[in-house]
């Protein structure tokens, strides 16, 4: 075995006997550029699966479920149709996988980026800015979520993921106590409003001004604030206004 001190020059390497009887076993030299064939195969499979997922996500977001065909996804991902069916059973399976991954990434983003130690208004504005940040790199995921959050195409697992995300979004705004209907409306109202603004400006100018996002948040918050008022608080407000 060759013994080398740390930082020692090559000339200080201790010599070993050339007698075969005294040559110790040595670890095989592995060329990092030569991956085992099995690892290459699995790496290639994962890469093709990732391309399929990204292509499916883009096409589902642009065209919707029914207008997107398997051959179109495979052509966009530059893989054969047979390769697609090795990774996904059918279009429904691929769609639901893409939806769940989108929800998971968005949910993780909210957990890591949006503070809950704020006032209701501050939380809303923080969340609204977060939507802008998330959409910059994952616009297709956001479209996928908004478009299918209550879709009947979702399977059981995806439906649970959607329900969890709805609950998470609703909790940011703490709707009026015991108002279940309002709680269910918040996710669709907020995501739908944001996507509508984003789509319009992407078509018109291919970007959106931060000031416009802030103004739209003010408008929405003003509306939400009125809705959030409980019937009791509204009665009190009317009574104080009476002469």
C-alpha positions in Angstrom: 0.0 0.0 0.0 1.3 3.4 -0.9 1.6 5.7 2.1 1.6 9.5 1.5 1.7 12.2 4.0 -0.7 15.1 3.5 1.0 17.8 1.4 4.1 15.7 0.9 5.9 16.0 -2.5 5.9 12.9 -4.8 9.6 12.3 -4.0 8.7 11.6 -0.4 6.3 8.7 -1.2 7.6 5.6 0.6 8.7 3.0 -1.9 7.3 -0.6 -1.8 8.9 -3.8 -2.7 8.6 -5.0 -6.3 8.5 -8.5 -5.0 4.9 -9.8 -5.9 4.8 -11.6 -2.6 5.0 -8.2 -0.8 2.6 -6.2 -3.0 -0.6 -5.5 -1.0 -4.1 -5.4 -2.5 -5.0 -2.0 -3.9 -8.4 -0.5 -4.5 -9.3 -0.4 -8.2 -8.9 2.9 -10.0 -12.3 4.2 -11.1 -12.6 6.6 -13.9 -15.3 9.1 -12.9 -16.1 9.7 -16.6 -16.9 6.0 -17.1 -20.2 5.4 -15.4 -21.4 1.8 -15.0 -23.9 0.9 -17.8 -26.7 0.4 -15.3 -26.2 3.8 -13.8 -26.2 5.4 -17.3 -29.4 3.6 -18.1 -31.2 4.8 -15.0 -29.9 8.3 -15.4 -31.1 8.4 -19.0 -34.5 7.1 -17.9 -34.8 9.8 -15.2 -33.8 12.5 -17.7 -36.5 11.4 -20.2 -39.1 11.2 -17.5 -38.3 14.8 -16.5 -38.5 16.0 -20.1 -41.9 14.3 -20.4 -43.1 15.9 -17.2 -42.0 19.4 -18.2 -43.5 19.1 -21.7 -46.8 17.7 -20.3 -47.0 20.5 -17.8 -46.4 23.2 -20.4 -49.0 21.7 -22.9 -51.6 21.0 -20.2 -51.2 24.6 -18.9 -51.5 26.1 -22.4 -54.2 23.8 -23.9 -55.9 22.0 -21.1 -56.4 18.3 -20.6 -58.7 17.4 -23.4 -56.9 19.4 -26.1 -53.5 17.8 -25.3 -52.6 14.5 -27.0 -50.0 11.9 -26.0 -48.2 12.1 -29.3 -47.9 15.9 -28.9 -46.3 15.5 -25.5 -43.9 12.9 -26.7 -42.9 15.1 -29.7 -42.4 18.1 -27.5 -40.3 16.0 -25.0 -38.4 14.4 -27.9 -39.1 10.9 -26.8 -41.0 8.0 -28.3 -44.6 7.3 -27.4 -43.4 3.9 -26.1 -41.0 5.6 -23.7 -43.9 7.7 -22.3 -45.9 4.6 -21.6 -43.0 3.0 -19.7 -43.1 6.0 -17.3 -46.9 6.7 -17.2 -49.9 4.4 -17.6 -51.9 6.8 -19.6 -52.7 10.5 -20.0 -54.7 10.7 -16.8 -51.8 9.3 -14.8 -49.4 11.8 -16.4 -51.8 14.7 -15.8 -52.3 13.8 -12.1 -48.6 13.4 -11.5 -48.0 16.8 -13.0 -50.7 18.3 -10.9 -49.5 16.8 -7.7 -45.9 17.9 -8.3 -47.1 21.4 -9.0 -49.1 21.6 -5.8 -46.2 20.2 -3.8 -43.7 22.7 -5.2 -46.2 25.6 -4.6 -47.0 24.5 -1.1 -43.4 24.2 -0.2 -42.8 27.6 -1.6 -45.5 29.1 0.6 -44.1 27.3 3.7 -40.6 28.7 3.1 -41.4 32.1 1.8 -44.6 33.5 3.4 -44.6 34.6 7.0 -47.5 33.9 9.2 -46.4 36.3 12.0 -48.0 39.3 10.3 -51.3 41.1 10.3 -54.0 39.8 8.0 -53.4 42.6 5.4 -49.6 42.1 5.6 -50.1 38.4 5.1 -52.2 39.0 2.0 -49.7 41.4 0.4 -46.9 39.0 1.3 -48.8 36.1 -0.3 -49.6 38.2 -3.4 -45.9 39.1 -3.9 -45.1 35.5 -3.4 -47.3 34.6 -6.3 -45.3 37.0 -8.4 -42.0 35.4 -7.4 -43.3 31.8 -7.9 -44.7 32.6 -11.3 -41.4 34.0 -12.6 -39.8 30.5 -12.7 -42.9 28.2 -12.5 -45.6 29.9 -14.5 -46.8 26.6 -15.9 -47.2 25.1 -12.5 -49.3 28.0 -11.3 -51.5 27.8 -14.3 -51.9 24.0 -13.8 -53.0 24.6 -10.2 -55.4 27.4 -10.8 -57.0 25.8 -13.8 -57.5 22.4 -12.1 -57.9 23.1 -8.4 -61.5 21.8 -8.5 -61.3 19.7 -11.6 -63.2 16.4 -11.8 -60.3 15.0 -13.7 -58.3 14.8 -10.5 -57.9 11.3 -9.0 -58.3 10.6 -5.3 -54.7 11.5 -4.4 -54.7 14.7 -6.4 -58.1 15.7 -4.9 -56.5 15.4 -1.4 -53.5 17.5 -2.5 -55.9 20.1 -3.9 -57.9 20.2 -0.7 -54.8 20.6 1.4 -53.6 23.6 -0.7 -57.0 25.2 -0.5 -57.0 24.9 3.2 -53.4 26.4 3.4 -54.4 29.4 1.3 -57.6 30.0 3.3 -55.7 30.0 6.5 -53.6 32.9 5.4 -56.6 35.1 5.4 -58.7 33.7 8.2 -62.2 34.3 6.7 -65.2 35.1 8.9 -65.7 32.6 11.6 -67.8 29.6 10.7 -68.2 30.8 7.1 -67.3 27.7 5.2 -68.5 29.0 1.8 -66.2 32.0 2.1 -63.3 29.8 3.1 -63.7 27.7 0.0 -63.9 30.7 -2.3 -60.7 32.4 -1.2 -58.3 30.1 -3.1 -60.2 30.4 -6.4 -60.7 34.1 -6.1 -57.1 34.9 -5.3 -55.4 32.6 -7.8 -57.9 33.4 -10.5 -57.4 37.1 -10.1 -53.7 36.8 -10.1 -53.5 34.5 -13.2 -55.9 36.8 -15.1 -53.7 39.8 -14.5 -50.6 37.9 -15.3 -52.0 36.4 -18.6 -53.2 39.8 -19.8 -49.8 41.5 -19.3 -47.9 38.6 -20.7 -49.9 38.9 -23.9 -49.7 42.6 -24.0 -46.2 43.4 -22.8 -44.6 40.1 -21.8 -44.0 41.5 -18.3 -45.8 42.9 -15.4 -44.9 46.1 -13.5 -44.5 45.6 -9.7 -46.5 48.8 -9.1 -49.5 47.2 -11.0 -49.3 44.1 -8.8 -49.3 46.3 -5.7 -52.3 48.3 -7.0 -54.2 45.1 -7.9 -53.5 43.8 -4.4 -54.9 47.0 -2.9 -58.1 46.6 -4.9 -58.5 43.0 -3.9 -57.8 43.6 -0.3 -60.3 46.4 -0.2 -63.0 43.9 -1.5 -61.9 41.1 0.8 -62.0 43.4 3.8 -65.6 44.2 3.2 -66.5 40.5 2.7 -64.5 39.5 5.9 -66.6 41.7 8.1 -69.0 39.6 10.2 -72.8 40.5 10.2 -72.4 41.7 13.8 -69.7 44.2 13.0 -71.7 45.5 10.0 -74.7 46.1 12.2 -72.5 48.0 14.7 -71.1 50.1 11.9 -74.5 51.0 10.6 -75.7 51.9 14.1 -72.8 54.3 14.6 -73.6 56.1 11.3 -77.2 56.8 12.3 -77.8 60.4 13.4 
